Amino acid sequence: MKAEPNIIALLNKVLVSELTSINQYFLHARMYKNWGFEALNERNYKKSIKDMKQADKLMERVLFLEGLPHAHMLGVLRIGESTEEMLQCDMDFQLEQLPIIKQAIAECELAKDFVSRDLLEEILDYEEDHIDWIETQQYQIEKMGLENYLAAQITEGDD
């Protein structure tokens, strides 16, 4: 099923964003793990896996629409050097990603490509939930102090 070139281009733009997200969140996860913050490691690792699954669905959709997925492209990774920086890097990335997804949703709606629109809406919902999670972490750091927050991120006996 051949799609309009602009739909393929927008799906690929979202795909590049998801591929970038996989790498950013995976590296942040492993940094947290190295520092002993297992709860943050787990959350970021699961986010990277979810992004990989979303990227997979986007690739399948682009191929179905007779396009070529841009799996070879990545955006800029934002890697922090502390927990607060990492959370802010992730927030900045997420906030940059939202308009791309929303534009793609709107264009799919206009093109009457409801399957792609639904896929993108599912991704948008997940990304907005993750922004809420990051905001919660930043709020906790502000209210609890960084040391207390980080102490809460250490879990024992999960090996």
N, C-alpha and C positions, 0 to 999 in steps of 0.2 A: 504494500500500500504506500504509494508515494505521497509525501507531505510537502507542504509549502517550504521553500528553503529557509524562510525566516523562523519557522517552527523548529526545524532541525538545528539552526544556529542557536536559538534560545535554549533548547534542551542541552546542547553541548556546553553552553555557558554555565548552566546549572551543574552539569557533569564535572566540568573543570573545578568549580567551587567545591563540590563534594569530594573530589580526588585530593584537593588541597587540604580540606578539612580532615580527611583520613590521616594524612601525614602529620598535621599539626597536633591533633588530639592523641595520636599514638605516641609521638615523641613526648608530649607533656605527661602522658600516662606513665611512661617509663622513667621520666625524671622524678615524678612523685614516688614511684615504687622504689627508686634508688635512695630517696630521702626517707623512706619508711612511712609515707603517708598512704596507706593501703586503700582507704576509702576514696581518696581523690584519684589514685591509680585506677581503681575499679570503674569509677564513673567515667573517666576519660577513655579508658580502654573500650568500654561498652559503647561510648559515643563513636569512636573510630570504627568499630564493627558495624554499627547501625549505618554510618555514612557509607561504608563499603557496600552494604546491601542496597542502599538507595542508589549508589553509583551503578551497581549491577542492573537494577531496574531501568535506570536511565539509558544505559548502553543497549539493553534489549529493546527498549522503545525506539531509540534512534535507528537501530538496525531494522526493526520492523517497518519503520517509515522510510526505509531505503536510503538512509544516510550513513555516514561514517562517524562513529563515536570518536571524540577527541581525547582518547585515553592517554595520549602521549604528552598532554599539557598539564601544567600545574601553575597555580597562582603563587604569590609570595607567602611563605610561611612566616607567621608571627610567633616567635618563640621567646618566652619570658625566661628570666633567670632567677625568679623568686615566685612564690605562690601568688602574691598579689599581682605581679607583672603577668604571670601566666593567665590568671583569670581575666585581666584587662585585655590581654592579647586575644583571648578567646571571645570576649565580648565585642571587641572591635571587629573581629572577623565575622561574627554572627550578624552584627548590625549592617555590615557591608553586603552580606549575602542576601538579606531579606528583600531589598528592592529588586535584585536580579530574579528571584523566585516569583515575586509578585508581578513583575513585568511579563514573565513567561506565562504565568497563569492567565493574565489578561489577554495576551495574544492568542493563546490556545482557545480561550473562550470565543474570541472574535472569529477564529478559523474553524470553529465548531469541532475542535479536536478535544472532545470531552474526556477521553481516556488519558491523554497527556495531562490535561488540566487536573484531573482527579489525582494522578500520581504526584504532580507538583503541589497540590493542596495538602496531601499527606506529608510531604517533605516540609512544607511551610509550618504545619501544625507541630511537627517534631522540633523544628528549629526554634519556634517561639517558646515551646516548653523548656528548651535548653537555655534560652536567654533568661527565662524566669529562674531557673536553677542557679545560673551564674549570679544574677542579682541577689538571690538569697544568700549565696556564699559571701558576696561582698558586704551585704548587710550584717551577716554574722561576724565577719572580721571587724567591722566598724563597732559593733556593740559589745562583742566579747573580748576584743583585742586579738592580735595575731597569734600570740603564744597559746591562749586558750583554744582558739579555733583549730590551730594545728594539732594540739593535743587530742582534740576530738576526732581528728582524721587518722589517728593511729589505731589500728586494730591488731589484736594478737591472736595467735592460734588458727589463722586462716590457711596455713600452709598445708 
